[in-house]
């Protein structure tokens, strides 16, 4: 990956810093069509590249309350 395609990771502003967080890098959506997701406790570990449409559907489901107990 070229240096201008380096993921720019961030956590949600809703994260309470309790350690159970993920980070996403939306900086690769335009160039690669994916949203990388990683465990914030292990930034050197693997990242899961989620296709943009799947990530959008997931976030929409969360906002709609589809994943509540």
ABEGO torsion letter per residue (X at the ends): XBAAABBBBBBBAABAGAGBBBBBBAAAAAAAGBBBBBBAABAABBBBBBBAAAAAAAAAAAAAGAABX
